[in-house]
Amino acid sequence: MEKIKRAGGAIGVGTDCCGTGLSFFGSYWKELKWLTAAGFTSAGALKAATAVNAEIIGMADLIGTIAPKKYSDFTIVDGDSLRDILAVKNIDMVVKNSQIAVRDGEVVSS
């Protein structure tokens, strides 16, 4: 990863396994933890998971950051993920299409 970073390459987060037995649903936080163990700051790992991922798939104009005219899907965690990346495990709320979709582990809208 150091060589990729030094060369200016993009490092994103996630998998394209999409529901296969090889996918890692529920353990996305582990990849963020591994990025910080590899030298990323927590902010850098979060950026890799959001803005950089959006750039990699060519959708940075629509997703990846919170800004006017972008899709407003995001997760709110209990804790400070900039100080401790493992706070991303503590999901408090999920907002999708500007609506609360999950609160305290319960689906509240569809």
Phi and psi restraints in degrees (range 20) as a CNS / XPLOR table:
assign (resid 1 and name C) (resid 2 and name N)
       (resid 2 and name CA) (resid 2 and name C) 1.0 -59.0 20.0 2
assign (resid 2 and name N) (resid 2 and name CA)
       (resid 2 and name C) (resid 3 and name N) 1.0 -42.3 20.0 2
assign (resid 2 and name C) (resid 3 and name N)
       (resid 3 and name CA) (resid 3 and name C) 1.0 -63.8 20.0 2
assign (resid 3 and name N) (resid 3 and name CA)
       (resid 3 and name C) (resid 4 and name N) 1.0 -41.3 20.0 2
assign (resid 3 and name C) (resid 4 and name N)
       (resid 4 and name CA) (resid 4 and name C) 1.0 -63.9 20.0 2
assign (resid 4 and name N) (resid 4 and name CA)
       (resid 4 and name C) (resid 5 and name N) 1.0 -46.0 20.0 2
assign (resid 4 and name C) (resid 5 and name N)
       (resid 5 and name CA) (resid 5 and name C) 1.0 -60.7 20.0 2
assign (resid 5 and name N) (resid 5 and name CA)
       (resid 5 and name C) (resid 6 and name N) 1.0 -46.6 20.0 2
assign (resid 5 and name C) (resid 6 and name N)
       (resid 6 and name CA) (resid 6 and name C) 1.0 -62.7 20.0 2
assign (resid 6 and name N) (resid 6 and name CA)
       (resid 6 and name C) (resid 7 and name N) 1.0 -33.2 20.0 2
assign (resid 6 and name C) (resid 7 and name N)
       (resid 7 and name CA) (resid 7 and name C) 1.0 -82.2 20.0 2
assign (resid 7 and name N) (resid 7 and name CA)
       (resid 7 and name C) (resid 8 and name N) 1.0 -2.1 20.0 2
assign (resid 7 and name C) (resid 8 and name N)
       (resid 8 and name CA) (resid 8 and name C) 1.0 84.5 20.0 2
assign (resid 8 and name N) (resid 8 and name CA)
       (resid 8 and name C) (resid 9 and name N) 1.0 14.9 20.0 2
assign (resid 8 and name C) (resid 9 and name N)
       (resid 9 and name CA) (resid 9 and name C) 1.0 -74.7 20.0 2
assign (resid 9 and name N) (resid 9 and name CA)
       (resid 9 and name C) (resid 10 and name N) 1.0 158.4 20.0 2
assign (resid 9 and name C) (resid 10 and name N)
       (resid 10 and name CA) (resid 10 and name C) 1.0 -92.5 20.0 2
assign (resid 10 and name N) (resid 10 and name CA)
       (resid 10 and name C) (resid 11 and name N) 1.0 133.6 20.0 2
assign (resid 10 and name C) (resid 11 and name N)
       (resid 11 and name CA) (resid 11 and name C) 1.0 -118.4 20.0 2
assign (resid 11 and name N) (resid 11 and name CA)
       (resid 11 and name C) (resid 12 and name N) 1.0 114.4 20.0 2
assign (resid 11 and name C) (resid 12 and name N)
       (resid 12 and name CA) (resid 12 and name C) 1.0 -103.1 20.0 2
assign (resid 12 and name N) (resid 12 and name CA)
       (resid 12 and name C) (resid 13 and name N) 1.0 -173.4 20.0 2
assign (resid 12 and name C) (resid 13 and name N)
       (resid 13 and name CA) (resid 13 and name C) 1.0 -130.6 20.0 2
assign (resid 13 and name N) (resid 13 and name CA)
       (resid 13 and name C) (resid 14 and name N) 1.0 139.9 20.0 2
assign (resid 13 and name C) (resid 14 and name N)
       (resid 14 and name CA) (resid 14 and name C) 1.0 121.9 20.0 2
assign (resid 14 and name N) (resid 14 and name CA)
       (resid 14 and name C) (resid 15 and name N) 1.0 -174.3 20.0 2
assign (resid 14 and name C) (resid 15 and name N)
       (resid 15 and name CA) (resid 15 and name C) 1.0 -135.9 20.0 2
assign (resid 15 and name N) (resid 15 and name CA)
       (resid 15 and name C) (resid 16 and name N) 1.0 159.2 20.0 2
assign (resid 15 and name C) (resid 16 and name N)
       (resid 16 and name CA) (resid 16 and name C) 1.0 -110.3 20.0 2
assign (resid 16 and name N) (resid 16 and name CA)
       (resid 16 and name C) (resid 17 and name N) 1.0 22.1 20.0 2
assign (resid 16 and name C) (resid 17 and name N)
       (resid 17 and name CA) (resid 17 and name C) 1.0 -71.5 20.0 2
assign (resid 17 and name N) (resid 17 and name CA)
       (resid 17 and name C) (resid 18 and name N) 1.0 -27.0 20.0 2
assign (resid 17 and name C) (resid 18 and name N)
       (resid 18 and name CA) (resid 18 and name C) 1.0 46.1 20.0 2
assign (resid 18 and name N) (resid 18 and name CA)
       (resid 18 and name C) (resid 19 and name N) 1.0 68.7 20.0 2
assign (resid 18 and name C) (resid 19 and name N)
       (resid 19 and name CA) (resid 19 and name C) 1.0 84.7 20.0 2
assign (resid 19 and name N) (resid 19 and name CA)
       (resid 19 and name C) (resid 20 and name N) 1.0 3.4 20.0 2
assign (resid 19 and name C) (resid 20 and name N)
       (resid 20 and name CA) (resid 20 and name C) 1.0 -80.1 20.0 2
assign (resid 20 and name N) (resid 20 and name CA)
       (resid 20 and name C) (resid 21 and name N) 1.0 173.6 20.0 2
assign (resid 20 and name C) (resid 21 and name N)
       (resid 21 and name CA) (resid 21 and name C) 1.0 -64.2 20.0 2
assign (resid 21 and name N) (resid 21 and name CA)
       (resid 21 and name C) (resid 22 and name N) 1.0 -12.6 20.0 2
assign (resid 21 and name C) (resid 22 and name N)
       (resid 22 and name CA) (resid 22 and name C) 1.0 -92.4 20.0 2
assign (resid 22 and name N) (resid 22 and name CA)
       (resid 22 and name C) (resid 23 and name N) 1.0 -5.6 20.0 2
assign (resid 22 and name C) (resid 23 and name N)
       (resid 23 and name CA) (resid 23 and name C) 1.0 -75.4 20.0 2
assign (resid 23 and name N) (resid 23 and name CA)
       (resid 23 and name C) (resid 24 and name N) 1.0 165.7 20.0 2
assign (resid 23 and name C) (resid 24 and name N)
       (resid 24 and name CA) (resid 24 and name C) 1.0 -120.9 20.0 2
assign (resid 24 and name N) (resid 24 and name CA)
       (resid 24 and name C) (resid 25 and name N) 1.0 36.7 20.0 2
assign (resid 24 and name C) (resid 25 and name N)
       (resid 25 and name CA) (resid 25 and name C) 1.0 -57.3 20.0 2
assign (resid 25 and name N) (resid 25 and name CA)
       (resid 25 and name C) (resid 26 and name N) 1.0 135.6 20.0 2
assign (resid 25 and name C) (resid 26 and name N)
       (resid 26 and name CA) (resid 26 and name C) 1.0 86.8 20.0 2
assign (resid 26 and name N) (resid 26 and name CA)
       (resid 26 and name C) (resid 27 and name N) 1.0 -3.7 20.0 2
assign (resid 26 and name C) (resid 27 and name N)
       (resid 27 and name CA) (resid 27 and name C) 1.0 -129.7 20.0 2
assign (resid 27 and name N) (resid 27 and name CA)
       (resid 27 and name C) (resid 28 and name N) 1.0 23.8 20.0 2
assign (resid 27 and name C) (resid 28 and name N)
       (resid 28 and name CA) (resid 28 and name C) 1.0 -56.5 20.0 2
assign (resid 28 and name N) (resid 28 and name CA)
       (resid 28 and name C) (resid 29 and name N) 1.0 -34.6 20.0 2
assign (resid 28 and name C) (resid 29 and name N)
       (resid 29 and name CA) (resid 29 and name C) 1.0 -58.8 20.0 2
assign (resid 29 and name N) (resid 29 and name CA)
       (resid 29 and name C) (resid 30 and name N) 1.0 -30.8 20.0 2
assign (resid 29 and name C) (resid 30 and name N)
       (resid 30 and name CA) (resid 30 and name C) 1.0 -64.5 20.0 2
assign (resid 30 and name N) (resid 30 and name CA)
       (resid 30 and name C) (resid 31 and name N) 1.0 -38.8 20.0 2
assign (resid 30 and name C) (resid 31 and name N)
       (resid 31 and name CA) (resid 31 and name C) 1.0 -65.6 20.0 2
assign (resid 31 and name N) (resid 31 and name CA)
       (resid 31 and name C) (resid 32 and name N) 1.0 -38.5 20.0 2
assign (resid 31 and name C) (resid 32 and name N)
       (resid 32 and name CA) (resid 32 and name C) 1.0 -63.5 20.0 2
assign (resid 32 and name N) (resid 32 and name CA)
       (resid 32 and name C) (resid 33 and name N) 1.0 -41.3 20.0 2
assign (resid 32 and name C) (resid 33 and name N)
       (resid 33 and name CA) (resid 33 and name C) 1.0 -61.5 20.0 2
assign (resid 33 and name N) (resid 33 and name CA)
       (resid 33 and name C) (resid 34 and name N) 1.0 -43.2 20.0 2
assign (resid 33 and name C) (resid 34 and name N)
       (resid 34 and name CA) (resid 34 and name C) 1.0 -65.5 20.0 2
assign (resid 34 and name N) (resid 34 and name CA)
       (resid 34 and name C) (resid 35 and name N) 1.0 -36.2 20.0 2
assign (resid 34 and name C) (resid 35 and name N)
       (resid 35 and name CA) (resid 35 and name C) 1.0 -62.9 20.0 2
assign (resid 35 and name N) (resid 35 and name CA)
       (resid 35 and name C) (resid 36 and name N) 1.0 -41.6 20.0 2
assign (resid 35 and name C) (resid 36 and name N)
       (resid 36 and name CA) (resid 36 and name C) 1.0 -68.5 20.0 2
assign (resid 36 and name N) (resid 36 and name CA)
       (resid 36 and name C) (resid 37 and name N) 1.0 -35.2 20.0 2
assign (resid 36 and name C) (resid 37 and name N)
       (resid 37 and name CA) (resid 37 and name C) 1.0 -65.5 20.0 2
assign (resid 37 and name N) (resid 37 and name CA)
       (resid 37 and name C) (resid 38 and name N) 1.0 -26.8 20.0 2
assign (resid 37 and name C) (resid 38 and name N)
       (resid 38 and name CA) (resid 38 and name C) 1.0 -86.5 20.0 2
assign (resid 38 and name N) (resid 38 and name CA)
       (resid 38 and name C) (resid 39 and name N) 1.0 1.9 20.0 2
assign (resid 38 and name C) (resid 39 and name N)
       (resid 39 and name CA) (resid 39 and name C) 1.0 113.9 20.0 2
assign (resid 39 and name N) (resid 39 and name CA)
       (resid 39 and name C) (resid 40 and name N) 1.0 -5.6 20.0 2
assign (resid 39 and name C) (resid 40 and name N)
       (resid 40 and name CA) (resid 40 and name C) 1.0 -71.0 20.0 2
assign (resid 40 and name N) (resid 40 and name CA)
       (resid 40 and name C) (resid 41 and name N) 1.0 145.9 20.0 2
assign (resid 40 and name C) (resid 41 and name N)
       (resid 41 and name CA) (resid 41 and name C) 1.0 -73.5 20.0 2
assign (resid 41 and name N) (resid 41 and name CA)
       (resid 41 and name C) (resid 42 and name N) 1.0 165.1 20.0 2
assign (resid 41 and name C) (resid 42 and name N)
       (resid 42 and name CA) (resid 42 and name C) 1.0 -59.5 20.0 2
assign (resid 42 and name N) (resid 42 and name CA)
       (resid 42 and name C) (resid 43 and name N) 1.0 -42.1 20.0 2
assign (resid 42 and name C) (resid 43 and name N)
       (resid 43 and name CA) (resid 43 and name C) 1.0 -62.0 20.0 2
assign (resid 43 and name N) (resid 43 and name CA)
       (resid 43 and name C) (resid 44 and name N) 1.0 -39.9 20.0 2
assign (resid 43 and name C) (resid 44 and name N)
       (resid 44 and name CA) (resid 44 and name C) 1.0 -65.6 20.0 2
assign (resid 44 and name N) (resid 44 and name CA)
       (resid 44 and name C) (resid 45 and name N) 1.0 -38.7 20.0 2
assign (resid 44 and name C) (resid 45 and name N)
       (resid 45 and name CA) (resid 45 and name C) 1.0 -66.4 20.0 2
assign (resid 45 and name N) (resid 45 and name CA)
       (resid 45 and name C) (resid 46 and name N) 1.0 -42.3 20.0 2
assign (resid 45 and name C) (resid 46 and name N)
       (resid 46 and name CA) (resid 46 and name C) 1.0 -65.3 20.0 2
assign (resid 46 and name N) (resid 46 and name CA)
       (resid 46 and name C) (resid 47 and name N) 1.0 -37.8 20.0 2
assign (resid 46 and name C) (resid 47 and name N)
       (resid 47 and name CA) (resid 47 and name C) 1.0 -66.2 20.0 2
assign (resid 47 and name N) (resid 47 and name CA)
       (resid 47 and name C) (resid 48 and name N) 1.0 -38.8 20.0 2
assign (resid 47 and name C) (resid 48 and name N)
       (resid 48 and name CA) (resid 48 and name C) 1.0 -60.8 20.0 2
assign (resid 48 and name N) (resid 48 and name CA)
       (resid 48 and name C) (resid 49 and name N) 1.0 -35.5 20.0 2
assign (resid 48 and name C) (resid 49 and name N)
       (resid 49 and name CA) (resid 49 and name C) 1.0 -79.5 20.0 2
assign (resid 49 and name N) (resid 49 and name CA)
       (resid 49 and name C) (resid 50 and name N) 1.0 -13.5 20.0 2
assign (resid 49 and name C) (resid 50 and name N)
       (resid 50 and name CA) (resid 50 and name C) 1.0 -123.3 20.0 2
assign (resid 50 and name N) (resid 50 and name CA)
       (resid 50 and name C) (resid 51 and name N) 1.0 -83.2 20.0 2
assign (resid 50 and name C) (resid 51 and name N)
       (resid 51 and name CA) (resid 51 and name C) 1.0 -62.5 20.0 2
assign (resid 51 and name N) (resid 51 and name CA)
       (resid 51 and name C) (resid 52 and name N) 1.0 -43.2 20.0 2
assign (resid 51 and name C) (resid 52 and name N)
       (resid 52 and name CA) (resid 52 and name C) 1.0 -67.8 20.0 2
assign (resid 52 and name N) (resid 52 and name CA)
       (resid 52 and name C) (resid 53 and name N) 1.0 -43.0 20.0 2
assign (resid 52 and name C) (resid 53 and name N)
       (resid 53 and name CA) (resid 53 and name C) 1.0 -56.8 20.0 2
assign (resid 53 and name N) (resid 53 and name CA)
       (resid 53 and name C) (resid 54 and name N) 1.0 -43.5 20.0 2
assign (resid 53 and name C) (resid 54 and name N)
       (resid 54 and name CA) (resid 54 and name C) 1.0 -61.4 20.0 2
assign (resid 54 and name N) (resid 54 and name CA)
       (resid 54 and name C) (resid 55 and name N) 1.0 -40.2 20.0 2
assign (resid 54 and name C) (resid 55 and name N)
       (resid 55 and name CA) (resid 55 and name C) 1.0 -64.7 20.0 2
assign (resid 55 and name N) (resid 55 and name CA)
       (resid 55 and name C) (resid 56 and name N) 1.0 -43.5 20.0 2
assign (resid 55 and name C) (resid 56 and name N)
       (resid 56 and name CA) (resid 56 and name C) 1.0 -59.1 20.0 2
assign (resid 56 and name N) (resid 56 and name CA)
       (resid 56 and name C) (resid 57 and name N) 1.0 -39.7 20.0 2
assign (resid 56 and name C) (resid 57 and name N)
       (resid 57 and name CA) (resid 57 and name C) 1.0 -93.5 20.0 2
assign (resid 57 and name N) (resid 57 and name CA)
       (resid 57 and name C) (resid 58 and name N) 1.0 7.7 20.0 2
assign (resid 57 and name C) (resid 58 and name N)
       (resid 58 and name CA) (resid 58 and name C) 1.0 72.8 20.0 2
assign (resid 58 and name N) (resid 58 and name CA)
       (resid 58 and name C) (resid 59 and name N) 1.0 28.5 20.0 2
assign (resid 58 and name C) (resid 59 and name N)
       (resid 59 and name CA) (resid 59 and name C) 1.0 -123.7 20.0 2
assign (resid 59 and name N) (resid 59 and name CA)
       (resid 59 and name C) (resid 60 and name N) 1.0 21.9 20.0 2
assign (resid 59 and name C) (resid 60 and name N)
       (resid 60 and name CA) (resid 60 and name C) 1.0 -61.4 20.0 2
assign (resid 60 and name N) (resid 60 and name CA)
       (resid 60 and name C) (resid 61 and name N) 1.0 -20.5 20.0 2
assign (resid 60 and name C) (resid 61 and name N)
       (resid 61 and name CA) (resid 61 and name C) 1.0 -76.0 20.0 2
assign (resid 61 and name N) (resid 61 and name CA)
       (resid 61 and name C) (resid 62 and name N) 1.0 -14.8 20.0 2
assign (resid 61 and name C) (resid 62 and name N)
       (resid 62 and name CA) (resid 62 and name C) 1.0 -116.4 20.0 2
assign (resid 62 and name N) (resid 62 and name CA)
       (resid 62 and name C) (resid 63 and name N) 1.0 -28.5 20.0 2
assign (resid 62 and name C) (resid 63 and name N)
       (resid 63 and name CA) (resid 63 and name C) 1.0 -141.1 20.0 2
assign (resid 63 and name N) (resid 63 and name CA)
       (resid 63 and name C) (resid 64 and name N) 1.0 174.9 20.0 2
assign (resid 63 and name C) (resid 64 and name N)
       (resid 64 and name CA) (resid 64 and name C) 1.0 102.9 20.0 2
assign (resid 64 and name N) (resid 64 and name CA)
       (resid 64 and name C) (resid 65 and name N) 1.0 -27.7 20.0 2
assign (resid 64 and name C) (resid 65 and name N)
       (resid 65 and name CA) (resid 65 and name C) 1.0 -141.0 20.0 2
assign (resid 65 and name N) (resid 65 and name CA)
       (resid 65 and name C) (resid 66 and name N) 1.0 162.0 20.0 2
assign (resid 65 and name C) (resid 66 and name N)
       (resid 66 and name CA) (resid 66 and name C) 1.0 -92.2 20.0 2
assign (resid 66 and name N) (resid 66 and name CA)
       (resid 66 and name C) (resid 67 and name N) 1.0 113.9 20.0 2
assign (resid 66 and name C) (resid 67 and name N)
       (resid 67 and name CA) (resid 67 and name C) 1.0 -158.5 20.0 2
assign (resid 67 and name N) (resid 67 and name CA)
       (resid 67 and name C) (resid 68 and name N) 1.0 157.7 20.0 2
assign (resid 67 and name C) (resid 68 and name N)
       (resid 68 and name CA) (resid 68 and name C) 1.0 -55.0 20.0 2
assign (resid 68 and name N) (resid 68 and name CA)
       (resid 68 and name C) (resid 69 and name N) 1.0 142.8 20.0 2
assign (resid 68 and name C) (resid 69 and name N)
       (resid 69 and name CA) (resid 69 and name C) 1.0 70.8 20.0 2
assign (resid 69 and name N) (resid 69 and name CA)
       (resid 69 and name C) (resid 70 and name N) 1.0 11.8 20.0 2
assign (resid 69 and name C) (resid 70 and name N)
       (resid 70 and name CA) (resid 70 and name C) 1.0 -106.0 20.0 2
assign (resid 70 and name N) (resid 70 and name CA)
       (resid 70 and name C) (resid 71 and name N) 1.0 156.5 20.0 2
assign (resid 70 and name C) (resid 71 and name N)
       (resid 71 and name CA) (resid 71 and name C) 1.0 -60.6 20.0 2
assign (resid 71 and name N) (resid 71 and name CA)
       (resid 71 and name C) (resid 72 and name N) 1.0 135.9 20.0 2
assign (resid 71 and name C) (resid 72 and name N)
       (resid 72 and name CA) (resid 72 and name C) 1.0 -104.1 20.0 2
assign (resid 72 and name N) (resid 72 and name CA)
       (resid 72 and name C) (resid 73 and name N) 1.0 63.7 20.0 2
assign (resid 72 and name C) (resid 73 and name N)
       (resid 73 and name CA) (resid 73 and name C) 1.0 -104.8 20.0 2
assign (resid 73 and name N) (resid 73 and name CA)
       (resid 73 and name C) (resid 74 and name N) 1.0 123.9 20.0 2
assign (resid 73 and name C) (resid 74 and name N)
       (resid 74 and name CA) (resid 74 and name C) 1.0 -159.0 20.0 2
assign (resid 74 and name N) (resid 74 and name CA)
       (resid 74 and name C) (resid 75 and name N) 1.0 167.7 20.0 2
assign (resid 74 and name C) (resid 75 and name N)
       (resid 75 and name CA) (resid 75 and name C) 1.0 -118.2 20.0 2
assign (resid 75 and name N) (resid 75 and name CA)
       (resid 75 and name C) (resid 76 and name N) 1.0 137.8 20.0 2
assign (resid 75 and name C) (resid 76 and name N)
       (resid 76 and name CA) (resid 76 and name C) 1.0 -108.1 20.0 2
assign (resid 76 and name N) (resid 76 and name CA)
       (resid 76 and name C) (resid 77 and name N) 1.0 128.7 20.0 2
assign (resid 76 and name C) (resid 77 and name N)
       (resid 77 and name CA) (resid 77 and name C) 1.0 -111.6 20.0 2
assign (resid 77 and name N) (resid 77 and name CA)
       (resid 77 and name C) (resid 78 and name N) 1.0 157.2 20.0 2
assign (resid 77 and name C) (resid 78 and name N)
       (resid 78 and name CA) (resid 78 and name C) 1.0 -91.2 20.0 2
assign (resid 78 and name N) (resid 78 and name CA)
       (resid 78 and name C) (resid 79 and name N) 1.0 104.6 20.0 2
assign (resid 78 and name C) (resid 79 and name N)
       (resid 79 and name CA) (resid 79 and name C) 1.0 132.3 20.0 2
assign (resid 79 and name N) (resid 79 and name CA)
       (resid 79 and name C) (resid 80 and name N) 1.0 178.1 20.0 2
assign (resid 79 and name C) (resid 80 and name N)
       (resid 80 and name CA) (resid 80 and name C) 1.0 -109.5 20.0 2
assign (resid 80 and name N) (resid 80 and name CA)
       (resid 80 and name C) (resid 81 and name N) 1.0 95.1 20.0 2
assign (resid 80 and name C) (resid 81 and name N)
       (resid 81 and name CA) (resid 81 and name C) 1.0 -68.4 20.0 2
assign (resid 81 and name N) (resid 81 and name CA)
       (resid 81 and name C) (resid 82 and name N) 1.0 -13.5 20.0 2
assign (resid 81 and name C) (resid 82 and name N)
       (resid 82 and name CA) (resid 82 and name C) 1.0 -77.5 20.0 2
assign (resid 82 and name N) (resid 82 and name CA)
       (resid 82 and name C) (resid 83 and name N) 1.0 -27.5 20.0 2
assign (resid 82 and name C) (resid 83 and name N)
       (resid 83 and name CA) (resid 83 and name C) 1.0 -90.2 20.0 2
assign (resid 83 and name N) (resid 83 and name CA)
       (resid 83 and name C) (resid 84 and name N) 1.0 -36.5 20.0 2
assign (resid 83 and name C) (resid 84 and name N)
       (resid 84 and name CA) (resid 84 and name C) 1.0 -140.3 20.0 2
assign (resid 84 and name N) (resid 84 and name CA)
       (resid 84 and name C) (resid 85 and name N) 1.0 105.7 20.0 2
assign (resid 84 and name C) (resid 85 and name N)
       (resid 85 and name CA) (resid 85 and name C) 1.0 -58.6 20.0 2
assign (resid 85 and name N) (resid 85 and name CA)
       (resid 85 and name C) (resid 86 and name N) 1.0 -25.8 20.0 2
assign (resid 85 and name C) (resid 86 and name N)
       (resid 86 and name CA) (resid 86 and name C) 1.0 -69.0 20.0 2
assign (resid 86 and name N) (resid 86 and name CA)
       (resid 86 and name C) (resid 87 and name N) 1.0 -9.2 20.0 2
assign (resid 86 and name C) (resid 87 and name N)
       (resid 87 and name CA) (resid 87 and name C) 1.0 -61.9 20.0 2
assign (resid 87 and name N) (resid 87 and name CA)
       (resid 87 and name C) (resid 88 and name N) 1.0 -21.3 20.0 2
assign (resid 87 and name C) (resid 88 and name N)
       (resid 88 and name CA) (resid 88 and name C) 1.0 -64.5 20.0 2
assign (resid 88 and name N) (resid 88 and name CA)
       (resid 88 and name C) (resid 89 and name N) 1.0 -15.7 20.0 2
assign (resid 88 and name C) (resid 89 and name N)
       (resid 89 and name CA) (resid 89 and name C) 1.0 -73.0 20.0 2
assign (resid 89 and name N) (resid 89 and name CA)
       (resid 89 and name C) (resid 90 and name N) 1.0 -21.1 20.0 2
assign (resid 89 and name C) (resid 90 and name N)
       (resid 90 and name CA) (resid 90 and name C) 1.0 -94.9 20.0 2
assign (resid 90 and name N) (resid 90 and name CA)
       (resid 90 and name C) (resid 91 and name N) 1.0 71.4 20.0 2
assign (resid 90 and name C) (resid 91 and name N)
       (resid 91 and name CA) (resid 91 and name C) 1.0 -73.4 20.0 2
assign (resid 91 and name N) (resid 91 and name CA)
       (resid 91 and name C) (resid 92 and name N) 1.0 120.8 20.0 2
assign (resid 91 and name C) (resid 92 and name N)
       (resid 92 and name CA) (resid 92 and name C) 1.0 -96.3 20.0 2
assign (resid 92 and name N) (resid 92 and name CA)
       (resid 92 and name C) (resid 93 and name N) 1.0 -39.7 20.0 2
assign (resid 92 and name C) (resid 93 and name N)
       (resid 93 and name CA) (resid 93 and name C) 1.0 -156.0 20.0 2
assign (resid 93 and name N) (resid 93 and name CA)
       (resid 93 and name C) (resid 94 and name N) 1.0 146.9 20.0 2
assign (resid 93 and name C) (resid 94 and name N)
       (resid 94 and name CA) (resid 94 and name C) 1.0 -121.8 20.0 2
assign (resid 94 and name N) (resid 94 and name CA)
       (resid 94 and name C) (resid 95 and name N) 1.0 127.5 20.0 2
assign (resid 94 and name C) (resid 95 and name N)
       (resid 95 and name CA) (resid 95 and name C) 1.0 -110.5 20.0 2
assign (resid 95 and name N) (resid 95 and name CA)
       (resid 95 and name C) (resid 96 and name N) 1.0 126.4 20.0 2
assign (resid 95 and name C) (resid 96 and name N)
       (resid 96 and name CA) (resid 96 and name C) 1.0 -131.0 20.0 2
assign (resid 96 and name N) (resid 96 and name CA)
       (resid 96 and name C) (resid 97 and name N) 1.0 130.0 20.0 2
assign (resid 96 and name C) (resid 97 and name N)
       (resid 97 and name CA) (resid 97 and name C) 1.0 52.1 20.0 2
assign (resid 97 and name N) (resid 97 and name CA)
       (resid 97 and name C) (resid 98 and name N) 1.0 42.4 20.0 2
assign (resid 97 and name C) (resid 98 and name N)
       (resid 98 and name CA) (resid 98 and name C) 1.0 66.8 20.0 2
assign (resid 98 and name N) (resid 98 and name CA)
       (resid 98 and name C) (resid 99 and name N) 1.0 12.8 20.0 2
assign (resid 98 and name C) (resid 99 and name N)
       (resid 99 and name CA) (resid 99 and name C) 1.0 -120.8 20.0 2
assign (resid 99 and name N) (resid 99 and name CA)
       (resid 99 and name C) (resid 100 and name N) 1.0 144.0 20.0 2
assign (resid 99 and name C) (resid 100 and name N)
       (resid 100 and name CA) (resid 100 and name C) 1.0 -69.2 20.0 2
assign (resid 100 and name N) (resid 100 and name CA)
       (resid 100 and name C) (resid 101 and name N) 1.0 119.9 20.0 2
assign (resid 100 and name C) (resid 101 and name N)
       (resid 101 and name CA) (resid 101 and name C) 1.0 -100.7 20.0 2
assign (resid 101 and name N) (resid 101 and name CA)
       (resid 101 and name C) (resid 102 and name N) 1.0 -33.8 20.0 2
assign (resid 101 and name C) (resid 102 and name N)
       (resid 102 and name CA) (resid 102 and name C) 1.0 -139.7 20.0 2
assign (resid 102 and name N) (resid 102 and name CA)
       (resid 102 and name C) (resid 103 and name N) 1.0 133.1 20.0 2
assign (resid 102 and name C) (resid 103 and name N)
       (resid 103 and name CA) (resid 103 and name C) 1.0 -137.4 20.0 2
assign (resid 103 and name N) (resid 103 and name CA)
       (resid 103 and name C) (resid 104 and name N) 1.0 128.4 20.0 2
assign (resid 103 and name C) (resid 104 and name N)
       (resid 104 and name CA) (resid 104 and name C) 1.0 52.1 20.0 2
assign (resid 104 and name N) (resid 104 and name CA)
       (resid 104 and name C) (resid 105 and name N) 1.0 40.4 20.0 2
assign (resid 104 and name C) (resid 105 and name N)
       (resid 105 and name CA) (resid 105 and name C) 1.0 79.7 20.0 2
assign (resid 105 and name N) (resid 105 and name CA)
       (resid 105 and name C) (resid 106 and name N) 1.0 1.2 20.0 2
assign (resid 105 and name C) (resid 106 and name N)
       (resid 106 and name CA) (resid 106 and name C) 1.0 -111.8 20.0 2
assign (resid 106 and name N) (resid 106 and name CA)
       (resid 106 and name C) (resid 107 and name N) 1.0 135.9 20.0 2
assign (resid 106 and name C) (resid 107 and name N)
       (resid 107 and name CA) (resid 107 and name C) 1.0 -70.8 20.0 2
assign (resid 107 and name N) (resid 107 and name CA)
       (resid 107 and name C) (resid 108 and name N) 1.0 127.6 20.0 2
assign (resid 107 and name C) (resid 108 and name N)
       (resid 108 and name CA) (resid 108 and name C) 1.0 -114.9 20.0 2
assign (resid 108 and name N) (resid 108 and name CA)
       (resid 108 and name C) (resid 109 and name N) 1.0 -12.7 20.0 2
assign (resid 108 and name C) (resid 109 and name N)
       (resid 109 and name CA) (resid 109 and name C) 1.0 -153.5 20.0 2
assign (resid 109 and name N) (resid 109 and name CA)
       (resid 109 and name C) (resid 110 and name N) 1.0 165.8 20.0 2
